[in-house]
Amino acid sequence: MSPADSPTTTARQVQAPGTAARADTTVLRGSLQVAGRLDHRFFALLQALQDTGSLHRAARAAGYSYKGAWLLLETAANLASAPLVEASTGGRGGGGSRLTEVGRQLLAAWRQLEARHAAFLADQERWLLEQPGLAALLRRISMKTSARNQFAGTVTAIVRGPATTEVTLRVAGGQEVTASLTTGSAERLGLEPGQDAIALVKASEVVLVTDFAGYRLSARNQLAGTIARVQKGAVSSLVGVTLPGGATVTASVTNDAVEALGLAVGQAATATFKSYAVMLAVPG
């Protein structure tokens, strides 16, 4: 068993047949392989073969071409010194393929290994989350969202109104980010001063300013820093502005705007975004 980025196994992946899958909130993942090359996809092929009795259908179900599936099974059989699949005859379809006894034993062993692996990961995750100061950090890092900008901080102020509530977070480096949300949402989140929270801002909501020319903006959030990267795409660019303290705000800017403003690494810029563009997340 070895940890890897993909494919992965978590403590909650192995479940009894017929049970509904739950949202994966694990922070520890790892991959499982047999003989250094047989992974979950190979055993999905064996399972599909056992279920369908057809190598063609099994290959499609497991994401292989027919030739690719056959070559993989042939290689595995050579390593095992015994065939894993045998041709079957008769039946309404006129025959097909099925697992040999060795193939069935290998598949059954894999299912047990999956359960043992999940139990191992769950045990290690429990230990990991008991380490002082790590639990909250790991939960924040493992959060999955499409918002490019994620700022972990502490709620420093809450101004409640009949319809709208303003919440201010102090983030890394001492900057403050203000979010406007409905009062109902603020109550549902149970927001209180001193609480940990994450501010989420889409890159498309961030406007970069390099020269205010004596004007003041209405945007509540204005974070001054230095351009650290300009990553050009076909139509737009991702521009990263590093703030004092090391945090980075990323803005999605059209390539025309990048050229018009002359945006370049090392240039001073202010990332601005309105408070209503900020979403808040709190530990559940």
C-alpha positions as CSV (number, residue, x, y, z in Angstrom):
1,M,0.0,0.0,0.0
2,S,1.4,3.4,-0.9
3,P,0.0,6.9,-0.7
4,A,-0.7,8.7,-4.0
5,D,-2.6,11.5,-5.5
6,S,-4.8,9.4,-7.8
7,P,-6.6,7.1,-7.8
8,T,-7.3,7.2,-4.1
9,T,-9.0,5.3,-1.3
10,T,-10.6,6.9,1.7
11,A,-11.9,5.5,4.9
12,R,-15.5,6.0,3.6
13,Q,-15.2,4.5,0.2
14,V,-15.9,0.9,1.1
15,Q,-19.6,0.5,2.0
16,A,-22.2,-2.2,2.1
17,P,-24.1,-2.8,-1.0
18,G,-27.3,-0.8,-1.2
19,T,-26.2,2.0,1.2
20,A,-26.1,5.6,0.0
21,A,-22.8,7.3,-0.6
22,R,-22.0,10.1,1.8
23,A,-20.1,13.3,1.2
24,D,-16.4,12.6,1.5
25,T,-14.9,14.7,4.3
26,T,-11.8,12.7,4.9
27,V,-8.4,14.5,5.0
28,L,-6.2,11.4,4.6
29,R,-6.1,9.4,1.3
30,G,-4.0,6.7,-0.1
31,S,-3.8,4.3,-3.1
32,L,-3.9,0.5,-3.0
33,Q,-2.0,-1.7,-5.5
34,V,-1.2,-5.3,-5.7
35,A,2.1,-6.5,-7.3
36,G,3.0,-2.9,-8.0
37,R,0.6,-2.6,-11.0
38,L,-2.9,-4.1,-10.2
39,D,-5.1,-1.2,-8.9
40,H,-8.7,-0.5,-8.4
41,R,-9.4,-0.1,-12.2
42,F,-8.0,-3.6,-12.9
43,F,-10.3,-5.1,-10.2
44,A,-13.2,-3.1,-11.5
45,L,-12.6,-5.0,-14.8
46,L,-12.7,-8.3,-13.0
47,Q,-15.9,-7.4,-11.1
48,A,-17.6,-6.2,-14.3
49,L,-16.5,-9.4,-16.0
50,Q,-18.0,-11.5,-13.2
51,D,-21.2,-9.4,-13.3
52,T,-21.7,-9.3,-17.1
53,G,-20.0,-12.5,-18.4
54,S,-18.7,-10.5,-21.3
55,L,-15.3,-9.1,-21.8
56,H,-16.6,-6.5,-24.3
57,R,-19.1,-5.1,-21.8
58,A,-16.7,-5.4,-18.8
59,A,-14.0,-3.4,-20.8
60,R,-16.5,-0.6,-21.5
61,A,-17.6,-0.6,-17.8
62,A,-14.1,-0.3,-16.5
63,G,-13.0,2.2,-19.2
64,Y,-10.7,0.0,-21.2
65,S,-10.7,-0.8,-24.9
66,Y,-11.3,-4.5,-25.6
67,K,-7.7,-5.0,-26.7
68,G,-6.4,-3.1,-23.7
69,A,-8.5,-5.2,-21.3
70,W,-7.4,-8.5,-22.9
71,L,-3.7,-7.5,-22.8
72,L,-4.0,-6.5,-19.1
73,L,-5.7,-9.8,-18.2
74,E,-3.1,-11.7,-20.2
75,T,-0.2,-10.0,-18.4
76,A,-1.8,-10.6,-15.0
77,A,-2.3,-14.2,-15.9
78,N,1.3,-14.6,-16.8
79,L,2.4,-13.1,-13.5
80,A,0.0,-15.3,-11.6
81,S,1.0,-18.4,-13.7
82,A,-2.6,-19.2,-14.0
83,P,-5.5,-17.9,-16.2
84,L,-7.9,-15.5,-14.6
85,V,-10.5,-15.7,-17.3
86,E,-12.0,-18.6,-19.2
87,A,-14.4,-18.8,-22.1
88,S,-17.9,-20.0,-21.2
89,T,-20.3,-21.7,-23.7
90,G,-24.0,-22.1,-24.1
91,G,-26.7,-19.8,-22.7
92,R,-29.0,-17.4,-24.5
93,G,-26.1,-15.3,-25.7
94,G,-24.1,-18.3,-27.0
95,G,-21.3,-18.0,-24.5
96,G,-18.9,-15.4,-23.2
97,S,-16.2,-15.1,-20.5
98,R,-16.1,-15.7,-16.8
99,L,-13.6,-15.6,-14.0
100,T,-11.7,-18.7,-13.1
101,E,-11.4,-19.9,-9.5
102,V,-8.0,-18.1,-9.3
103,G,-9.6,-14.9,-10.7
104,R,-12.5,-15.1,-8.1
105,Q,-10.0,-15.6,-5.3
106,L,-8.0,-12.6,-6.4
107,L,-11.1,-10.4,-6.6
108,A,-12.2,-11.6,-3.2
109,A,-8.8,-10.9,-1.7
110,W,-8.9,-7.4,-3.2
111,R,-12.3,-6.6,-1.6
112,Q,-10.8,-7.6,1.8
113,L,-7.7,-5.5,1.2
114,E,-9.9,-2.5,0.3
115,A,-11.8,-2.9,3.6
116,R,-8.5,-3.3,5.6
117,H,-7.0,-0.3,3.8
118,A,-10.0,1.9,4.6
119,A,-9.8,0.9,8.2
120,F,-6.1,1.6,8.3
121,L,-6.7,5.1,6.8
122,A,-9.5,5.8,9.2
123,D,-7.3,4.8,12.2
124,Q,-4.4,7.1,11.0
125,E,-6.8,10.0,10.3
126,R,-8.1,9.8,13.9
127,W,-4.5,10.0,15.1
128,L,-3.7,12.8,12.8
129,L,-6.7,14.9,13.8
130,E,-5.8,14.5,17.5
131,Q,-2.6,16.3,17.0
132,P,-2.8,19.8,18.5
133,G,-3.4,22.6,16.0
134,L,-3.6,20.3,13.0
135,A,-7.3,19.4,12.8
136,A,-8.6,22.9,11.8
137,L,-5.6,23.4,9.4
138,L,-6.2,20.1,7.6
139,R,-9.9,20.7,7.4
140,R,-9.3,24.1,5.8
141,I,-6.8,22.7,3.3
142,S,-9.0,19.8,2.3
143,M,-12.0,22.0,1.5
144,K,-13.1,21.6,-2.1
145,T,-14.5,24.7,-3.9
146,S,-14.2,26.3,-7.3
147,A,-13.5,29.7,-5.7
148,R,-9.9,30.6,-6.6
149,N,-9.4,32.8,-3.5
150,Q,-9.8,31.3,-0.1
151,F,-8.7,33.2,3.0
152,A,-8.7,31.6,6.5
153,G,-9.2,34.1,9.3
154,T,-11.0,35.0,12.5
155,V,-14.3,36.9,12.8
156,T,-13.4,40.3,14.3
157,A,-16.7,42.2,13.9
158,I,-20.3,41.6,13.1
159,V,-22.8,44.4,12.2
160,R,-26.3,42.9,12.2
161,G,-29.1,44.6,10.3
162,P,-32.8,43.7,9.7
163,A,-32.0,42.2,6.3
164,T,-28.2,42.3,5.8
165,T,-25.3,41.5,8.1
166,E,-21.7,42.6,7.6
167,V,-19.0,40.3,8.9
168,T,-15.3,41.2,9.0
169,L,-12.5,38.6,9.1
170,R,-8.9,39.3,10.0
171,V,-6.8,37.1,7.7
172,A,-3.1,36.2,7.4
173,G,-0.9,39.3,7.3
174,G,-3.4,41.4,9.3
175,Q,-5.6,42.3,6.3
176,E,-9.4,42.5,6.8
177,V,-12.0,41.0,4.5
178,T,-15.6,42.1,4.8
179,A,-18.6,40.0,3.7
180,S,-22.2,41.1,3.3
181,L,-24.8,38.3,3.7
182,T,-28.4,38.0,4.6
183,T,-29.1,38.2,8.3
184,G,-30.8,34.8,8.0
185,S,-27.6,33.3,6.6
186,A,-25.5,34.8,9.4
187,E,-27.9,33.3,12.0
188,R,-27.8,30.0,10.3
189,L,-24.0,29.9,10.3
190,G,-24.0,30.9,14.0
191,L,-21.4,33.6,13.4
192,E,-19.8,35.1,16.5
193,P,-16.7,37.3,17.1
194,G,-13.6,35.2,17.6
195,Q,-14.9,32.3,15.4
196,D,-12.7,30.7,12.7
197,A,-14.1,31.2,9.2
198,I,-13.0,31.1,5.5
199,A,-13.7,33.9,3.1
200,L,-14.3,32.7,-0.5
201,V,-14.0,35.0,-3.5
202,K,-14.2,34.0,-7.2
203,A,-11.3,35.4,-9.3
204,S,-13.9,36.9,-11.7
205,E,-15.2,39.1,-8.9
206,V,-11.7,40.7,-8.3
207,V,-10.9,44.0,-10.0
208,L,-7.3,45.2,-10.1
209,V,-6.4,48.8,-9.8
210,T,-2.9,50.1,-10.5
211,D,-3.7,53.9,-10.3
212,F,-6.7,55.4,-8.5
213,A,-6.0,58.8,-10.1
214,G,-7.3,60.6,-7.0
215,Y,-10.6,58.6,-7.0
216,R,-12.1,56.5,-4.3
217,L,-13.9,53.3,-5.0
218,S,-17.1,52.0,-3.4
219,A,-15.8,48.4,-3.1
220,R,-15.5,47.6,0.6
221,N,-12.5,45.3,0.2
222,Q,-9.3,46.9,-1.2
223,L,-6.1,44.9,-0.6
224,A,-2.9,46.4,-1.8
225,G,0.0,44.3,-2.8
226,T,2.5,43.4,-5.6
227,I,1.8,41.4,-8.8
228,A,3.6,38.1,-8.4
229,R,2.4,36.2,-11.5
230,V,0.6,36.8,-14.8
231,Q,-0.6,33.5,-16.3
232,K,-2.0,34.1,-19.7
233,G,-4.7,32.0,-21.3
234,A,-6.4,32.1,-24.7
235,V,-8.8,34.9,-23.7
236,S,-8.1,35.9,-20.1
237,S,-5.2,35.8,-17.7
238,L,-4.9,34.9,-14.0
239,V,-3.1,37.6,-12.2
240,G,-1.8,36.9,-8.7
241,V,-1.3,39.8,-6.2
242,T,0.8,39.0,-3.2
243,L,-0.2,40.8,0.0
244,P,1.9,41.8,3.0
245,G,2.2,38.6,5.0
246,G,2.3,36.3,2.0
247,A,-1.4,35.7,1.1
248,T,-2.2,35.9,-2.6
249,V,-5.3,37.3,-4.3
250,T,-6.0,36.0,-7.8
251,A,-8.0,38.0,-10.4
252,S,-9.3,36.8,-13.7
253,V,-8.5,39.6,-16.2
254,T,-9.0,39.8,-19.9
255,N,-5.8,39.7,-22.0
256,D,-6.8,43.1,-23.5
257,A,-7.0,44.6,-20.0
258,V,-3.6,43.0,-19.1
259,E,-2.0,44.7,-22.1
260,A,-3.9,48.0,-21.6
261,L,-2.8,48.3,-17.9
262,G,0.7,46.9,-18.7
263,L,0.4,44.4,-15.8
264,A,3.7,42.9,-15.0
265,V,5.4,41.0,-12.2
266,G,6.7,43.3,-9.5
267,Q,4.1,46.0,-10.2
268,A,2.1,47.5,-7.4
269,A,-1.6,46.8,-7.6
270,T,-4.7,46.8,-5.4
271,A,-7.2,43.9,-5.6
272,T,-10.7,45.2,-5.0
273,F,-14.0,43.3,-4.6
274,K,-17.3,44.1,-3.2
275,S,-18.5,42.7,0.1
276,Y,-21.4,40.9,-1.5
277,A,-18.9,38.9,-3.6
278,V,-17.5,37.3,-0.5
279,M,-18.9,33.9,0.7
280,L,-18.2,32.7,4.2
281,A,-17.6,29.1,5.4
282,V,-17.5,28.0,9.0
283,P,-16.7,24.6,10.6
284,G,-19.8,22.5,10.6
